[in-house]
Amino acid sequence: MFALRSIRKLAVSLAMFVVIALGSVISAQADPVTFVLGGADFSGSTDNTGGDITVHIQNIAGGVRITVTNNLVDPGAFLGQLYLNTAVAPLAGATGTCVNCTATGGQTMTFNFGSDAFQADGDGRYDIFVDFASNAASRLTPGEVIIFDLTSTTLGFTSDSFLVFSAPGGGNGPFQAAAHIQSLPNGGSDFIAEVPEPASLLLLGSGLVGLATGLRRRFSK
């Protein structure tokens, strides 16, 4: 009976720790939110030789402002598509507007909105799909940055609403954001997703170490 009570207490403690740890991680990512896309290659062979795509999301009146930076190593690699989620999809009256898209020759990308409507190869389904032009003059290549606004009349459409995962739809993931990068070596392309932030990993790792220490003390008595 004593052992059963101990197991129950352990289960409750573990559940509380997970909730607190995950809550802390999400809180740490609150406005603004940044996704670093590059560590999780989930489509076929790995053609990306290094670098990432960063997606920085901050609140503005009526929506969010998104800054996308191409930090890929391959000199010709460009961003083909960007996939995002929001907890409040589908968005009412959603629009996408370039703020600074000089790097792509203006608003040459298209903005698409839905609810679990856009499949990323090898992953799940997303709510927002930004399709970039592939002609040479409109490519977002390494070192380039674009800024655009997404607005909607839907309540709760803020940067925090992007901290949700893709709906199941592939053998990998789920992920909170993903990108399709093209013109990699040998003509390859990749789908890449977010890299866990070091601070988030440290928080979770520290908590697990503390939990393990507590368990050793409990069961060594």
C-alpha positions in Angstrom: 0.0 0.0 0.0 2.8 2.4 0.9 4.5 1.7 -2.5 1.2 2.4 -4.3 0.8 5.7 -2.5 4.4 6.6 -3.4 3.8 5.8 -7.0 0.7 7.9 -7.1 2.5 10.9 -5.5 5.3 10.4 -8.0 2.9 10.5 -10.9 1.2 13.7 -9.6 4.6 15.3 -9.1 5.7 14.4 -12.5 2.5 15.7 -14.2 2.8 19.0 -12.2 6.4 19.4 -13.3 5.6 18.9 -17.0 2.8 21.4 -16.9 4.9 24.0 -15.1 7.9 23.4 -17.3 6.0 23.6 -20.5 4.1 26.7 -19.3 7.4 28.4 -18.5 8.8 27.6 -21.9 5.7 29.0 -23.7 5.7 32.1 -21.4 9.4 32.7 -22.2 8.5 32.7 -25.9 5.6 35.2 -25.6 5.5 38.4 -27.6 7.6 38.6 -29.6 7.9 35.0 -30.8 10.8 33.7 -32.9 11.1 30.5 -34.8 14.5 29.3 -36.0 13.8 26.9 -38.9 16.7 24.6 -39.8 17.3 21.8 -37.3 14.6 19.4 -38.2 14.8 18.2 -41.8 11.7 16.1 -42.4 11.5 15.4 -46.1 13.8 12.9 -47.8 17.5 13.2 -47.7 19.2 16.2 -46.0 20.4 18.6 -48.7 20.7 21.7 -46.5 24.4 22.2 -45.7 23.8 24.6 -42.8 22.1 27.8 -41.6 18.4 28.5 -41.0 15.4 30.7 -41.7 14.4 32.8 -38.8 10.8 34.0 -38.4 10.3 36.8 -35.9 6.6 37.6 -35.0 5.5 40.6 -33.0 2.2 42.1 -32.2 0.8 45.1 -34.0 -2.7 46.6 -34.0 -5.1 44.1 -35.6 -2.5 41.3 -36.0 1.2 40.6 -36.2 4.3 41.8 -38.0 6.6 39.1 -39.3 10.3 39.5 -40.2 11.8 36.6 -42.2 15.5 36.3 -42.6 17.4 33.9 -44.8 20.5 32.7 -42.9 21.2 29.6 -45.1 24.8 28.8 -45.9 24.3 27.7 -49.5 24.7 30.9 -51.6 21.9 30.2 -54.0 19.4 28.7 -51.5 16.1 30.5 -51.3 12.9 30.3 -49.3 10.1 28.8 -51.4 7.2 28.4 -48.9 6.5 29.2 -45.3 4.0 27.3 -43.1 2.6 28.7 -39.9 -0.1 27.9 -37.4 -2.5 29.9 -35.3 -4.7 28.8 -32.4 -7.6 31.0 -33.7 -7.9 29.6 -37.2 -9.7 30.1 -39.5 -9.0 33.8 -39.6 -11.8 36.2 -40.5 -10.9 39.0 -43.0 -7.3 37.9 -43.1 -4.8 39.8 -45.3 -1.1 39.9 -45.9 0.7 43.1 -46.7 4.4 43.8 -47.4 6.0 46.4 -45.1 9.5 46.0 -46.5 9.8 43.5 -49.4 12.6 45.2 -51.4 14.6 41.9 -51.3 11.9 40.1 -53.2 11.1 42.9 -55.6 7.9 43.9 -53.8 4.9 41.8 -52.8 5.6 38.9 -55.1 4.5 36.3 -52.6 0.9 35.1 -52.0 -0.8 34.8 -48.6 -3.2 31.9 -48.0 -5.3 31.3 -45.0 -7.3 28.3 -43.8 -7.6 25.8 -41.0 -5.4 22.7 -41.2 -5.5 23.4 -44.9 -1.9 23.4 -46.1 0.2 20.2 -46.1 3.9 20.4 -45.6 5.6 17.4 -47.2 6.4 14.8 -44.6 4.8 16.8 -41.8 1.3 18.0 -40.8 -1.2 20.5 -41.9 -1.0 24.3 -41.3 -3.3 27.3 -41.1 -1.2 29.9 -42.9 0.8 29.4 -46.1 3.0 32.0 -47.7 4.1 31.0 -51.2 7.2 32.9 -52.4 7.9 33.5 -56.1 10.7 31.3 -57.5 11.9 33.5 -60.4 15.5 34.8 -59.8 14.5 38.4 -59.3 12.0 37.6 -56.5 13.9 35.1 -54.5 14.7 35.6 -50.8 18.4 34.5 -50.8 21.0 34.3 -48.0 21.5 37.5 -46.1 18.2 39.0 -47.2 15.2 40.1 -45.0 11.6 40.8 -45.7 8.9 42.2 -43.4 5.2 41.8 -43.8 2.0 42.2 -41.7 -0.8 39.7 -41.2 -4.0 41.2 -40.0 -7.4 39.7 -39.1 -10.6 40.7 -37.3 -10.5 37.4 -35.3 -10.0 38.0 -31.6 -6.9 36.6 -30.2 -4.8 36.7 -33.4 -1.5 37.7 -31.7 2.0 36.4 -31.7 1.2 34.0 -28.8 -1.5 32.3 -31.0 1.3 31.0 -33.2 2.6 28.7 -30.4 0.6 25.7 -31.5 1.5 22.6 -33.4 0.6 21.4 -36.9 -2.3 19.0 -37.2 -1.3 15.3 -37.9 -0.8 14.7 -41.6 2.6 13.2 -42.1 5.2 10.8 -40.5 7.2 13.6 -38.8 6.5 16.4 -36.4 4.3 18.0 -35.3 6.0 21.4 -35.6 4.9 24.9 -34.9 6.4 26.3 -38.1 8.1 24.9 -41.3 9.7 26.1 -44.5 10.5 24.7 -47.9 13.9 25.8 -49.0 15.1 25.4 -52.6 18.1 25.5 -55.0 20.3 23.6 -52.6 23.4 21.6 -53.9 22.7 19.2 -56.7 19.4 20.9 -57.3 17.9 19.6 -54.0 15.3 21.1 -51.7 14.4 20.5 -48.1 11.5 21.0 -45.7 12.9 22.3 -42.4 11.2 23.1 -39.0 11.9 24.9 -35.8 14.9 24.3 -33.6 14.2 24.2 -29.8 15.6 27.3 -28.1 18.6 26.7 -25.9 16.9 28.5 -23.0 13.9 26.2 -23.3 16.0 23.1 -23.4 18.1 24.3 -20.4 14.9 24.9 -18.4 13.5 21.5 -19.2 16.8 19.8 -18.6 17.4 21.4 -15.3 13.9 20.4 -14.2 14.5 16.8 -15.2 17.8 16.7 -13.3 16.1 18.1 -10.2 13.3 15.6 -10.5 15.8 12.7 -10.9 17.7 13.8 -7.8 14.5 13.9 -5.8 13.6 10.4 -6.9 17.0 9.1 -5.9 16.6 10.5 -2.5 13.0 9.2 -2.1 13.8 5.7 -3.1 17.2 5.5 -1.4 15.5 5.9 2.0 
